[in-house]
Amino acid sequence: MDYQDGSECSCSLCEVFAITDDDISKSPSRLRLRAAKEELHRAYTGQDVITDERENGLFEELVGLAKEDGLHDLRKMLEHLWES
């Protein structure tokens, strides 16, 4: 799979970032998106432990940034993942 951030992870969160039709590299919030994604990724892969409250906060941040930057495909996929 061709990952936009160059990673080779196949966790559901990384997959969302990899398959989105949006060009995250041109997003004004790309660094904040990456930081929130990485924190969630570390939790999902057992490298870190976060609370459910923190997980929800990170998803809120990701969805909000995607919406703010017009990354509609990414926003929709993140919302779907968050609900699952």
C-alpha positions in Angstrom: 0.0 0.0 0.0 1.3 3.5 -0.8 1.4 5.5 2.4 1.5 9.2 2.1 3.7 9.5 5.2 6.1 6.8 4.1 5.2 4.4 6.8 4.5 0.7 6.3 2.0 0.3 9.1 -1.3 -1.3 8.2 -3.3 -0.4 11.3 -6.7 1.1 10.6 -5.7 4.6 11.4 -2.6 4.6 9.2 -4.6 3.0 6.5 -7.1 5.9 6.5 -4.2 8.4 6.1 -2.7 6.2 3.3 -5.8 5.8 1.2 -7.4 9.2 1.5 -7.9 11.1 -1.8 -6.9 14.3 0.0 -3.4 15.7 -0.3 -2.4 16.0 3.3 1.1 17.3 2.3 -0.5 20.6 1.3 -2.6 20.9 4.5 -1.8 24.0 6.7 -2.4 21.7 9.7 -0.3 18.8 8.4 2.1 18.8 11.4 -0.7 18.9 13.9 -2.5 16.1 12.0 0.6 14.0 12.0 1.2 14.5 15.7 -2.3 13.5 16.7 -2.2 10.5 14.3 1.1 9.4 15.7 -0.2 9.6 19.3 -3.2 7.5 18.4 -1.0 5.1 16.4 1.3 4.5 19.3 -1.7 3.7 21.5 -3.2 1.4 18.9 0.0 -0.5 18.5 0.6 -0.9 22.2 3.6 1.5 22.4 1.6 3.9 24.6 -1.4 3.9 26.8 -4.0 6.6 26.6 -7.4 7.1 28.2 -10.7 6.8 26.3 -11.1 10.6 27.0 -7.7 11.3 25.3 -8.6 9.0 22.4 -11.8 10.9 21.8 -10.0 14.2 22.1 -7.5 13.2 19.5 -10.2 12.1 17.1 -12.0 15.4 17.7 -8.8 17.2 16.9 -8.2 15.2 13.8 -11.7 15.6 12.5 -11.7 19.3 13.3 -8.4 19.9 11.5 -9.5 17.9 8.5 -12.7 19.9 8.3 -10.8 23.2 8.8 -8.4 22.4 6.0 -11.0 21.1 3.5 -9.8 17.5 3.7 -13.3 16.1 3.2 -12.4 12.5 2.3 -10.1 12.3 5.3 -12.7 13.8 7.6 -15.3 11.3 6.5 -13.0 8.3 7.0 -11.9 9.5 10.4 -15.5 10.0 11.5 -16.3 6.5 10.3 -13.3 5.0 12.1 -14.1 7.0 15.3 -17.6 5.6 15.3 -16.5 2.0 15.0 
